[in-house]
Amino acid sequence: MMKMNDIRIGTIGGTLCSIWASFSIGDVLHTALMAVVGTVVSYVTSRLLGRMRKK
């Protein structure tokens, strides 16, 4: 007889495997690049706004 934890672990493992298989390395790199660009733009914008407020 299977325990409830065994069923949960199997379900989570299957879900993670199916999600992992749907990603390509290109998608991951594109997402990382967009995150870096967004971070830089956010930082520069906040610095520029801070300078404008000081004046």
Protein Blocks (a to p, Z undefined) as FASTA:
>chain_A
ZZfklmmmmmmmmmmmmmmmmpcfklmmmmmmmmmmmmmmmmmmmmmmmmmmmZZ
